[in-house]
């Protein structure tokens, strides 16, 4: 275990540890930097790693910094004497090493991660955070990073660089593939009024449930059965407003001058 004092890791090109070659995205010698110590001592070639639970902070090497072990690197991966790029900022694939590519992330800087199919030895190296048993990065599940649909598992699609559940009209294999929760004949379809929702409101076209079935909302078409409507009557084929004491989800469900307190018009 390293002490709290800063140490300098020095690696010479051609020495016992060696450094990355140009083919890995790092040309020439690796970058020498002071590692360890408090974040106040971090300089070029390092990044501060804070462990809030342990109450510690250390200067760790970024992409291309000389290293003696995985513990010297922010990526926790030291390859041939230089820190790999996983988890480090990037602007293009050329900034990434060891099979990683640059993944855009909404609202923050892009980072280097290894795509599905790339060789790996730890979950943290992969965009999917899943290093499979055959030592390759697995496909990405919901909310994991992606660049194309091919990065995502099954029928999940890549939307805003995140693997997402299939939308209305997209192909699916099961209810679990769909954002609305309903896979009908291999296609994600929402459930009409009168259907039994899959999971609370999930799957209902209206997003509303009344007496355990999908319900229409005020202004929606309905049959003569009041149960089609969310707590209100079906008047001339259209769901009417809900009167005082009726069930509601928003003020727009209630007849004036009543309003919705979250569950009931009053």
N, C-alpha and C positions, 0 to 999 in steps of 0.2 A: 504494500500500500504506500502511495506516495506521501511524502511529508508536505507540510504547508509551505515549505520554502520553494521558490521558483527553481526549476532545473532547466538546463539547456541541453536539448537533444541535438547532437551534431552527427550528421550522416554524410559521408563523402561519396560522390558518384564513383561507382566501381568498387566501393568498400564492401564490407561483410553484409550490409543490409541492402545496398543498392537503391535505386530510385526508379520511378516510372519512366518509360520510354515515350517518345512522341505519339506512338500508336494509341496510348491510353489517354491521350488528351493533355498530358503533362510533359512538356518538352524540356529536355536538359535536366539540371539538378533540381532536387526538391528544395523547398524553402526552409532555411533554418530559423527557428523562433524559440523564444523562452516559453516553456510550458509549465503548467502547475502554478501554484501561488494564487493570490487573490485576483479578482477581476481588475483591480486597479493597476495590476502589472501587465495586463494583456496588451500586446502590440500587434504589429503586422503579422499576418499568417496565423492568428489565433482568434478564438471566439469564446466568450464566457459561458460556461456551463454551470447553472445554478441548481442545486438540489435543495429545494425549500424544506422538504421533510427532514433531511439530515442537517440542514443549516450550513451547507458548505458551498463554496464556489471555486472553480478552477479554470485556468486558461487552457483550452484544448485546441489542437491544430485543426485548421480548415483544409480544404482541398489542396493537395500538393505540398503540405508542410511535412518536413522530415519527422519520422516517428520510429520508435523502437518497439512499440506494442499497440494493440487496439486501444488501450486505456489512454494513450496520448492524443487520440483523435476525437473531435466532436462527433464524427460519424460512427465512432467505435469500430472502425475498420482500417487497419494499417496494412497496406498491400505493398510488398517489395520495398519497404522503407519510406513510403509516402502515404499520407492520409487520403483515404478515398473520399468521394464527394457526397455520399448519402446524407440528406438532411441539410445540406449547405445551399445557400442562395445560388441562383443561376439566371442567365439571360438567354442562353441557347444550349442545345445539346453538347456543344463543344466545351462547355464549362464542366461537364459531368464525366466521371471516370468509371472504369470497372463495370461497364454494362448499364450504367444508369443513364437516364435521359431527363430533360428539364420539364417538369410538370407545373403548369400554371395553377395557381390557387386564388380563388376569388378574394379580393380585399387584402392580400398579403403578397410578399415576394415569392416568385416561383422557386421550387426546390428540386434537387436531384434525387430521384428514386429509380429503382430498377423496375422495368415493366414486366408483365406476365411472360413467363417463358425464359427470363434471364436467370443465369446461375446465381445462387445465393447461399448464405450460411446462417443468416439470422432474419427473423421476421421484419426487423426495423429497416432492412435494406430495401424492402419491396414497397411499391406504391400501394399494394393490397394489404400490406402488413401481414402477409402470409407466405412464409417460405415453405413450400410443400415438401413432402417426404422424399421426393426425388431430387431435392436440392435446387429446385427452380421456383421462381416467384409464381404464386397461384393467381388465378383471375381475381378481379376486384369485385367485392360485393357492394351492396347499397351504401352510399356515402363515402366510398373510398375513391381515391384519385384515379383519373383516367384521361386519356387523350383521344381515344376513339372508342366506338362501341365494342370493338374486338378486345379491349382491355377488360370489359365487364363480364361477369358470370351470366350464363344462360341468356335470357331475353332482356336483361337489364341494358339500358342505353346510357351513353355518356352525354350528360347534359350539364353545361357550364363546368366541364372538367370534373364532374362527380358522377359516379355510377348511380343511376336512378331507376326506380320501378317503372314499368311500362305504363304509358298514358292511355287514355281512352282511344280505342281503335288499333292499338299496337298488338302484335302477336304475343301470346303467352302460353305457358305450359301448365300453370296452376294459379289459383287465386293469389298465392303469395307473390307472384310475379307482378301483379297489378297495383298501381297506386290507389285505385278505387276498390281494390279487393275482390273484383269479380271477373273471373276468366270464363267466358262463355263461348263454346265451340272454337277454342284456340285464339280468341280475340278478347281484349279487355273491354268489357261493356258494363256501364253502370246499371243498377237495378231500378226498374220503374216502381211507382207507387203500388203498394199492395204486396211487394216482395219481402221476403225475410232477409234482413241485412246480415252480412257475413260476420261483422264484428262491430257492434254498436251502430254508428252511422256509416261505417266503411262499406262502400258499394252502392249506396243509394244515390240516384241521380240528383235528388234534391238536397242531400246531406241531412235530411230530417227523418226522424223515426217517431211514430206515434203508436202506442199499444203494441210494440214489438214488430211493427212492419214499416217498410219505407213509405214515407208520406210525401204528398205534394205540399207546396207552400202557397201562401196567399197569391192569387192571380194565376196559379197553374191550373191546367185542365184536370178534371176529375170526373168520376162516374157519379151515380146517384148515391153511392155509399159515402157517408161522412168520414169513415175511417181512412179514405184516401187522402184526406186533408189533415194537416198538422193541427189537430185540436179544434178546427173550425168546421162549419158546415159547407157542403157542396151545393152551390146555388147556380142553377142553370148551366151546369157543366164547368163551373169555375170555382175554385176554392175561395170562400169568403174569409173575411177577417174573423179573428177569435174574440169572443166577448169576455167580459170580466169573469175571472175565475178559470178561464181556459188556459191550456198549456201553450207556451210560446218559447221561441228562442231569441227573438229580437222585437223591438218596438213595432216594426213593420208588420208583424203577425197580428197585432192587436187592433181592434176597432177603436177609433177615436171616441172619447178622449183618454181611453186607458193606455197604459204602457206596460212593457215587459220588465219584471224584476229579475229576470234570468230564467224563470221557469213558468211564471203565471202572469196573465194579464190582470191588472188591478187599476 
